[in-house]
């Protein structure tokens, strides 16, 4: 799915990247549960990378913005639930990613509801 998300364009890429970020959360959870904290943190950074690609693709193409925002919201909630199960020293990277996901969602919402741009003055 990663290769397909990287090859896709526009709104389709936004949707695939957002879904991929969402699907990586349980994998990170499993890694944390198994005690592979370094691998789990690497997956969390991958979630951030794909969420960023999803935001950029959605805003640039103005396609699938609503679906992308909803998927990023779900990812954020899943990360928040995962964070609650972790020890205090493992939480700060997830806090940062969670805040960035919130900003990505806000960027998409701002673009969705922005007033139309005036052509020429």
C-alpha positions in Angstrom: 0.0 0.0 0.0 2.9 2.3 0.7 4.1 2.1 -3.0 0.6 2.7 -4.2 0.2 5.8 -2.0 3.5 7.1 -3.1 2.6 6.6 -6.8 -0.9 8.1 -6.6 -1.7 11.7 -7.3 -4.1 14.3 -6.1 -7.0 13.5 -3.9 -6.5 9.8 -4.4 -3.0 10.1 -2.9 -4.4 12.1 0.0 -6.9 9.4 0.8 -4.4 6.6 0.5 -1.8 8.3 2.6 -4.3 9.2 5.3 -5.6 5.6 5.4 -2.0 4.3 5.5 -1.2 6.6 8.5 -4.4 5.2 10.2 -3.4 1.6 9.6 0.1 2.1 11.0 -1.2 3.0 14.5 -2.1 -0.6 15.5 1.4 -1.7 14.2 3.0 0.9 16.4 0.8 -0.3 19.3 2.0 -3.8 18.7 5.6 -2.8 18.7 5.2 -0.9 22.0 3.4 -3.9 23.5 6.3 -6.1 22.4 8.8 -3.8 24.0 10.3 -2.6 20.7 10.1 1.1 21.6 12.7 2.3 19.0 10.8 0.5 16.2 7.5 1.8 17.5 8.8 5.4 17.6 10.1 4.9 14.0 6.6 3.8 12.9 5.1 6.8 14.7 7.4 9.1 12.6 6.2 7.2 9.5 2.6 8.0 10.5 3.6 11.7 10.7 5.2 11.4 7.2 2.2 9.9 5.6 -0.2 12.3 7.4 1.9 15.2 6.1 1.7 13.8 2.5 -2.0 13.4 2.9 -2.5 17.0 4.0 -0.2 18.4 1.2 -2.0 16.3 -1.5 -5.4 17.2 -0.3 -4.7 20.9 -0.2 -2.8 21.0 -3.4 -5.4 19.1 -5.4 -8.4 20.3 -3.4 -9.6 16.7 -3.7 -10.9 14.4 -1.0 -10.3 17.0 1.7 -13.2 15.9 3.8 -12.3 12.2 3.7 -8.6 13.0 4.5 -9.6 15.2 7.4 -11.8 12.5 8.9 -9.2 9.9 8.5 -6.5 12.1 10.1 -8.9 12.8 13.0 -9.4 9.0 13.5 -5.6 8.5 13.4 -5.2 11.3 16.0 -7.7 9.7 18.3 -6.1 6.3 17.9 -2.7 7.8 18.8 -4.2 9.5 21.8 -5.6 6.1 23.0 -2.3 4.5 22.4 -0.5 7.2 24.3 -2.5 6.5 27.4 -1.2 3.0 27.5 2.5 4.0 27.4 4.9 4.9 30.2 5.6 8.6 30.8 9.0 8.5 29.1 7.6 7.1 25.8 4.8 9.7 25.5 6.5 12.9 24.4 7.1 11.9 20.7 3.5 10.8 20.5 2.4 14.2 22.0 4.3 16.0 19.2 2.9 13.8 16.5 -0.6 14.3 17.9 -0.2 18.1 17.9 1.1 18.0 14.3 -1.9 15.9 13.2 -4.2 18.5 14.8 -2.4 21.2 12.8 -2.7 19.2 9.6 -6.4 18.8 10.2 -6.8 22.5 10.9 -4.9 23.3 7.7 -7.3 21.2 5.7 -10.4 22.7 7.4 -9.1 26.2 6.8 -8.6 25.4 3.1 -12.0 23.8 2.8 -13.8 26.8 4.4 -11.6 29.6 3.2 -13.5 32.3 1.3 -13.0 32.1 -2.5 -10.0 33.9 -3.8 -10.7 36.9 -5.9 -9.5 36.9 -9.5 -7.6 40.0 -10.4 -8.1 43.3 -8.7 
